[in-house]
């Protein structure tokens, strides 16, 4: 690994430059380094990341995420899950309910002959592990460094960093999030849907062991999710994602602790026990953002740069990881055939592979957000009947569980 932040006017030529080193970008960089070891020809890989992996990193912050069973399978294939497994807390059961209505259902790992439906990890701790692995790899890491300018060219784009360094890459992979500098540099279109909701993110201490249960509860203001976490100093913890309208979220973010816990308890109920403490609260505006075509000349967009999802089903990283896996497969084929890895044939192959999964996931999540936040009685009746049917007829759960577990 090479880490630099000094002025340098020479040009570094690389095969692939990844812009953005959060979950998707760091995972891709490590997977490409592994692929390079067995590829027909070695790859030179650069990773450009603006922030060191600490509490100030927007991609490795205080949030926890659920890594679905299918994603763990893929991370294991890439050799990464063994490095992260010790950070995970298993989700063995998921309880889904609709507040104020009769609809509820459960998904249980044992029903599908699995140890767990997924694992919950804290992003800050994951970031430390991934960057430790990058330090041991052959990836050229430019951190902290920001992309200042992209100079397009037929044979490969030139990237100018705010450190003064310059790179030329046959393929640029944009993993630089919702406000992608790469996307804006090429002036590419992005579709955005505002849900007029804000997510309150925090860790909750309870008086009851979670026993590896996760909860998804739909309320009038939006979904409320609680994920099992590792205990802290012997105290049971749950990771909270609470979607509220913007005004209520602002109120709840600054409300006294007792008031916040009472409001949360009223919204969720006592199925997970009594809420006795809450960590620092963070607020994130909730929007759906996606690129109709996440490719450009010698450029591919992955993760949140390609699509940013509402957290209603916890599919953000899981979808982004499928971007990573698909890109790896396309690049491996190109390397095996001796093709130009930045060619239009390669970028369009990636587009074709990803189109169905991306579009169906985005459609399903928008339907869930609108359907479960709508109190129009026919809509409420329909969704509650659907939840009840899942309980009454377990075989119907299989496709739902497959989506929840990150299988296409």
Residue pairs with C-beta under 8 A, 6 or more apart in sequence:
1 134
1 135
1 136
1 137
1 138
1 139
1 140
1 141
2 140
2 141
2 142
3 141
3 142
3 143
4 142
4 145
4 163
4 165
5 142
5 143
5 144
5 145
5 163
6 163
6 164
7 163
7 164
7 165
8 163
8 164
8 165
8 166
9 164
9 166
10 166
11 158
11 166
11 167
11 168
12 46
12 140
12 165
12 166
12 167
12 168
13 44
13 156
13 167
13 168
13 169
14 44
14 45
14 46
14 140
14 167
14 168
14 169
14 170
15 43
15 44
15 45
15 169
15 170
15 171
15 341
16 32
16 43
16 44
16 45
16 46
16 169
16 170
16 171
16 172
16 173
16 331
16 341
17 45
17 46
17 47
17 48
17 157
17 159
17 167
17 169
17 171
17 172
17 173
18 25
18 28
18 29
18 32
18 45
18 46
18 47
18 48
18 172
18 173
18 175
19 25
19 48
19 147
19 159
19 172
19 173
19 174
19 175
19 176
19 181
19 182
20 48
20 49
20 59
20 174
20 175
20 176
20 177
20 180
20 303
20 305
21 29
21 47
21 48
21 49
21 59
21 131
21 134
21 141
21 143
21 175
22 49
22 57
22 58
22 59
22 60
22 127
22 175
22 177
22 303
22 304
23 59
23 60
23 65
23 123
23 126
23 130
23 303
23 317
23 320
23 321
24 175
24 302
24 303
24 304
24 305
24 317
24 320
24 321
24 323
24 324
25 47
25 49
25 173
25 175
25 176
25 302
25 303
26 47
26 49
26 127
26 130
26 131
26 134
27 75
27 78
27 80
27 130
27 321
27 324
28 173
28 175
28 302
28 324
28 327
28 328
29 45
29 47
29 134
29 137
29 139
30 78
30 79
30 80
30 130
30 133
30 134
30 137
30 139
31 78
31 80
31 324
31 328
32 43
32 45
32 139
32 328
32 331
33 43
33 45
33 137
33 138
33 139
34 78
34 79
35 43
35 328
35 331
35 332
35 335
36 42
36 43
36 45
36 138
39 332
39 335
39 336
40 335
40 336
40 338
41 335
43 335
43 341
44 140
45 138
45 139
45 140
46 139
46 140
46 141
46 142
46 167
46 169
47 134
47 139
47 140
47 141
47 142
47 143
48 142
48 143
48 145
48 146
48 147
48 159
48 161
48 167
49 141
49 142
49 143
49 144
49 145
50 143
50 144
50 145
50 146
51 57
51 58
51 59
51 143
51 144
52 131
52 143
52 144
53 60
53 124
53 127
53 128
53 130
53 131
54 60
54 124
54 127
55 61
55 62
55 124
57 124
57 127
58 177
59 123
59 127
59 177
60 123
60 124
60 126
60 127
60 128
61 123
61 124
61 282
62 122
62 123
62 124
62 201
62 203
62 279
62 280
62 282
63 122
63 123
63 201
63 239
63 282
64 120
64 121
64 122
64 123
64 203
64 227
64 229
64 239
65 120
65 121
65 123
65 314
65 316
65 317
66 91
66 118
66 119
66 120
66 214
66 227
66 314
67 75
67 88
67 118
67 119
67 120
67 121
67 317
67 318
67 406
68 117
68 118
68 314
68 315
68 318
68 404
68 405
68 406
68 407
69 114
69 116
69 117
69 118
69 405
69 406
69 407
70 318
70 405
70 406
70 407
70 408
71 118
71 317
71 318
71 321
71 322
71 406
72 81
72 118
72 119
74 321
74 322
74 325
75 81
75 84
75 321
76 82
78 325
78 328
80 130
80 133
83 129
83 133
84 121
84 126
84 129
85 119
87 121
87 122
87 125
87 126
87 129
88 119
88 120
88 121
89 119
89 120
89 121
89 212
89 227
89 228
89 229
89 230
90 115
90 116
90 118
90 119
90 212
90 228
91 109
91 116
91 117
91 118
91 119
91 120
91 212
91 213
91 214
91 227
91 228
92 108
92 109
92 110
92 115
92 116
92 117
92 211
92 212
92 213
93 106
93 107
93 108
93 109
93 117
93 212
93 213
93 214
94 106
94 107
94 108
94 117
94 213
94 214
94 215
94 216
94 404
95 104
95 105
95 106
95 213
95 214
95 215
95 216
95 271
96 104
96 105
96 106
96 107
96 215
96 216
96 217
96 218
96 387
97 103
97 104
97 215
97 216
97 217
97 218
97 387
98 104
98 217
98 218
98 372
98 380
98 383
98 384
98 387
99 217
99 218
99 219
99 220
99 267
99 269
100 220
101 380
101 384
102 384
102 388
103 383
103 384
103 385
103 386
103 387
103 388
104 387
104 388
104 391
105 387
105 388
105 390
105 391
105 397
106 391
107 117
107 397
107 400
107 401
107 404
109 115
109 116
109 117
111 394
111 397
111 401
112 398
112 401
112 405
114 405
116 212
117 214
117 401
117 404
117 405
118 404
118 405
118 406
120 214
120 227
120 228
120 229
120 239
122 229
134 141
135 141
142 161
142 163
142 165
142 167
145 161
145 162
145 163
145 165
146 161
146 162
146 181
147 159
147 160
147 161
147 162
147 176
147 181
147 182
147 185
148 160
148 161
148 162
149 159
149 160
149 185
150 157
150 158
150 159
150 160
150 172
150 181
150 182
150 185
150 186
151 157
151 158
151 159
151 160
152 186
152 297
153 168
155 170
156 168
156 169
156 170
156 171
156 298
156 342
157 168
157 169
157 172
157 298
157 299
158 166
158 167
158 168
159 166
159 167
159 168
159 169
159 172
160 166
161 167
169 298
169 342
170 298
170 340
170 341
170 342
171 298
171 299
171 300
171 341
171 342
171 346
171 347
172 182
172 298
172 299
172 300
173 299
173 300
173 301
173 302
173 327
174 180
174 182
174 183
174 299
174 300
174 301
174 302
174 305
174 306
175 301
175 302
175 303
175 304
175 305
176 182
176 305
177 303
177 304
177 305
177 308
178 287
178 289
178 304
178 305
178 308
180 301
180 305
182 299
182 301
182 305
183 190
183 291
183 301
183 305
186 296
186 299
188 291
188 293
188 296
189 291
189 292
190 289
190 290
190 291
191 289
191 290
191 291
191 292
192 287
192 288
192 289
193 287
193 288
193 289
193 366
194 287
195 222
195 243
195 286
195 287
195 288
195 310
195 369
195 373
196 245
196 246
197 221
197 222
197 243
197 244
197 245
197 246
197 249
197 285
197 286
197 310
197 373
198 243
198 244
198 245
198 246
198 249
198 250
198 283
198 284
198 285
198 286
199 241
199 242
199 243
199 244
199 249
199 283
199 284
199 285
199 286
199 311
200 240
200 241
200 242
200 244
200 249
200 252
200 253
200 281
200 282
200 283
201 239
201 240
201 241
201 242
201 281
201 282
201 283
201 284
202 240
202 278
202 279
202 280
202 281
202 282
203 229
203 232
203 237
203 238
203 239
203 240
203 278
203 279
204 226
204 237
204 238
204 239
204 240
204 261
204 264
204 275
204 277
204 278
204 279
205 232
205 235
205 236
205 237
205 275
205 276
205 277
205 278
206 236
206 237
206 238
206 272
206 273
206 274
206 275
206 276
207 236
207 273
207 274
207 276
208 236
208 272
208 273
208 274
209 236
210 228
210 229
210 236
210 237
210 238
210 272
211 228
212 228
213 228
213 272
214 225
214 226
214 227
214 228
215 224
215 225
215 226
215 268
215 271
215 272
216 223
216 224
216 225
216 312
216 313
217 223
217 224
217 225
217 226
217 267
217 268
217 269
218 224
218 372
218 373
218 383
219 267
220 373
220 375
221 243
221 244
221 245
221 248
221 373
222 242
222 243
222 244
222 245
222 286
222 312
222 369
222 372
222 373
223 241
223 243
223 311
223 312
223 368
223 369
223 372
223 373
224 240
224 241
224 242
224 243
224 264
224 267
224 268
225 240
225 241
225 242
225 311
225 312
225 314
226 238
226 239
226 240
226 268
226 272
227 238
227 239
227 241
227 314
228 238
228 239
229 237
229 238
229 239
230 237
231 237
235 277
236 273
238 272
240 264
240 278
241 311
242 252
242 264
242 267
243 286
243 310
243 311
243 312
244 252
246 285
249 283
250 283
252 260
252 263
252 281
253 281
253 282
253 283
255 263
257 277
257 278
260 278
260 281
261 275
261 276
261 277
261 278
264 275
264 278
265 274
265 275
286 310
286 311
287 308
287 310
288 308
288 309
288 310
288 362
288 365
288 366
288 369
289 307
289 308
290 306
290 307
290 308
290 358
290 362
291 301
291 305
291 306
291 307
293 351
294 300
294 301
294 302
294 305
294 306
294 307
294 323
294 351
294 354
294 358
295 301
295 347
295 348
295 350
295 351
296 347
297 344
297 347
298 342
298 343
298 347
299 347
300 327
300 347
300 350
302 320
302 323
302 324
302 327
303 317
303 320
303 323
303 324
304 316
304 320
306 320
306 323
306 358
307 319
307 358
307 362
308 316
309 315
309 316
309 319
309 361
309 362
309 365
310 365
310 366
310 368
310 369
312 365
312 368
312 369
312 372
313 364
313 365
313 368
313 403
313 404
315 361
315 365
315 403
315 406
318 406
319 357
319 358
319 361
321 406
322 354
322 357
322 406
322 408
323 354
326 350
326 353
326 354
327 350
329 353
330 346
330 349
330 350
330 353
331 341
331 346
333 339
333 349
334 340
334 341
334 343
334 345
334 346
335 341
339 345
339 346
340 346
357 408
364 403
371 379
371 383
372 383
374 380
389 396
390 396
390 397
390 400
